[in-house]
Structures are given as structure tokens and as C-alpha cells.
Amino acid sequence: SEDGYNYRPLNKNQPVIIQTKGKKCVRDPYILKGEDGFYYIIGTDMRCEEGWTSNHCLITWKSYDLVNWIDETVIDMRQFKGFETTNRAWAPQAIWDDSVGMYMVYWATSTVENDCAGHYYAYTKDFKTFETEPEILYGRWNEVDPETGETRNIQCIDGDIVYNEKDGYYYLYFKEDLTQK
């Protein structure tokens, strides 16, 4: 689109990626231009027909022109300590962290034991492997409802981190759902 309202199909309206690994069905794709000049896609490796708690992997690709994609890679969250029972790895995104010279990948995840998603992060240099173990970024578990006094979990999904140059702060935007009491 040249105006943000009227779009024309690219690639003669043919797919530019056909997923060949993992679930063979990507959701929540996020595209960013890397510090190396390549474009990267990172997405949820999920097939809806298998249910909302059927995925535990992220999927990535790399491109120089947004049409030809290479290096399809599945990153299985279950390989990390504490994530062996991951049943969701949703909506990954990434942001460059100049202080460590790597990309911070962040996504929503939950486990069989705690079926309430929170945001986690890990660092990567290449979108193929993580250089660090996943850690909690933000979660809302076992909070006390101020009105009822009941304990509740609030699911946090679909995060986006934005840096505001004017005030020097990073902002995390996300969707939250009350999941259980």
C-alpha cells in the first residue's frame, strides 16, 4: 500500500512461505528488520484444530527481501528447565537490546501446572537458538481481588514492547484476561 488503506497483493497473490517444519501452521507472525539488514519472522507454531493448549514451539525464518525466506527453525520451549510442560507459546515478538548486543525475544507461555499465561523472554543473536534461559518478564498470578478478597490469576498475552525516545522509557502493552479464581 502507498496510503495505508488500499492494498495490492504481493508475489502475484501466492504464498511467500510454506511452513515445512513443526505444526506446519504458523500463527501470530511478527516481522522485524534486524541489525544485520535481514528481515526476520518469528511466530507461534500452532495448529488450532489440535486445541489452544497444543503448542510449545516458536518458528522463525530469515529473508533479505521479504519474499525469499530461509533458515526455517523451530524453537521448542520444552527444552528449557522449568518449561518441560509448556502447553502454550504464543505471539512472540522481538526487540533489539543494544546493551547486550542481542535481540530480546518475548512471548506468552503457560504450563500444564499453571495454565495461565505470562510473558517470558530470552536473548538470541540469530533467531535459531537462545543464548539465555527464558525468564519471566511479566505475569499476574495469585493476586487478591481488592473487591472480593479472592485469589485470582490474570492471563497476559499478545505483548508488544515500544521504546519512547522522548521520555527514554520502554512500554509493554498486552491483553489480559481473568482466567480463574
Residue pairs with C-beta under 8 A, 6 or more apart in sequence:
1 7
1 8
10 16
10 67
11 67
16 66
16 67
16 68
16 69
17 26
17 41
17 61
17 69
19 25
19 26
19 59
19 72
20 72
21 59
21 72
21 73
21 74
22 45
22 57
22 59
22 74
23 45
23 46
23 47
23 50
23 55
23 57
24 47
25 45
25 46
25 47
25 48
26 41
26 43
26 44
26 45
26 46
26 59
27 43
27 44
27 46
27 48
27 90
28 43
28 44
28 90
28 91
28 92
28 158
29 41
29 42
29 43
30 41
30 42
30 43
30 91
30 92
30 93
30 94
31 39
31 40
31 41
31 66
32 39
32 40
32 42
32 93
32 94
32 95
33 39
33 40
34 40
34 96
34 103
35 96
37 64
38 62
38 63
38 64
39 62
39 63
39 64
39 65
39 66
40 60
40 61
40 62
40 63
40 94
40 127
41 60
41 61
41 63
41 69
42 58
42 59
42 60
42 92
42 93
42 94
42 105
42 127
43 58
43 59
43 60
43 92
44 55
44 58
44 59
44 89
44 90
44 91
44 92
44 107
45 55
45 57
45 58
45 59
45 74
45 89
46 54
46 55
46 90
47 54
47 55
52 88
53 87
53 88
53 110
53 115
54 87
55 87
55 88
55 89
55 90
56 76
56 77
56 78
56 83
56 86
56 87
56 88
56 89
57 74
57 75
57 76
57 77
57 89
58 74
58 75
58 77
58 89
58 92
58 105
58 107
59 72
59 73
59 74
59 75
60 71
60 72
60 73
60 75
60 127
60 128
61 69
61 70
61 71
61 72
61 73
62 69
62 70
62 71
62 127
63 69
63 70
71 127
71 128
73 127
73 128
75 128
75 129
75 130
77 83
77 86
77 89
77 109
77 134
78 84
78 85
78 86
80 122
80 130
80 133
80 134
81 133
82 134
83 109
83 111
83 134
85 111
85 112
85 113
86 109
86 110
86 111
87 110
87 111
87 112
87 115
88 108
88 109
88 110
88 117
89 107
89 108
89 109
90 107
90 108
90 109
90 117
90 157
90 158
91 107
91 108
91 157
91 158
91 159
92 105
92 106
92 107
93 105
93 106
93 107
93 159
93 160
93 161
94 103
94 104
94 105
94 106
94 124
94 127
95 103
95 104
95 106
95 161
95 163
96 102
96 103
96 104
97 103
97 104
97 123
100 123
101 125
102 123
102 124
102 125
102 131
103 123
103 124
103 125
103 127
104 121
104 122
104 123
104 161
105 121
105 122
105 123
105 124
105 127
105 130
106 119
106 120
106 121
106 137
106 159
106 161
107 119
107 120
107 121
107 159
108 117
108 118
108 119
108 120
108 155
108 156
108 157
108 158
108 159
108 174
109 117
109 118
109 120
109 134
110 116
110 117
110 118
110 155
114 141
114 153
115 179
116 139
116 141
116 153
116 154
116 155
116 179
116 180
117 155
117 156
117 157
118 136
118 137
118 138
118 139
118 140
118 141
118 155
118 156
119 136
119 137
119 138
119 139
119 156
119 159
119 172
119 174
120 134
120 135
120 136
120 137
121 134
121 135
121 137
122 130
122 131
122 132
122 133
122 134
122 135
123 130
123 131
123 132
124 130
124 131
125 131
137 159
137 172
138 156
138 159
138 172
138 174
139 156
140 153
140 154
140 155
140 156
140 176
141 153
141 154
142 151
142 152
142 153
143 151
143 152
143 153
143 154
144 150
144 151
144 152
145 151
145 152
145 181
150 181
151 181
152 178
152 180
152 181
153 178
153 179
153 180
154 176
154 177
154 178
154 179
155 176
155 177
155 178
155 179
156 174
156 175
156 176
157 174
157 175
157 176
157 177
158 174
158 175
159 172
159 173
159 174
160 172
160 173
160 174
161 170
161 171
161 172
161 173
162 170
162 171
162 173
163 169
163 170
163 171
164 170
164 171
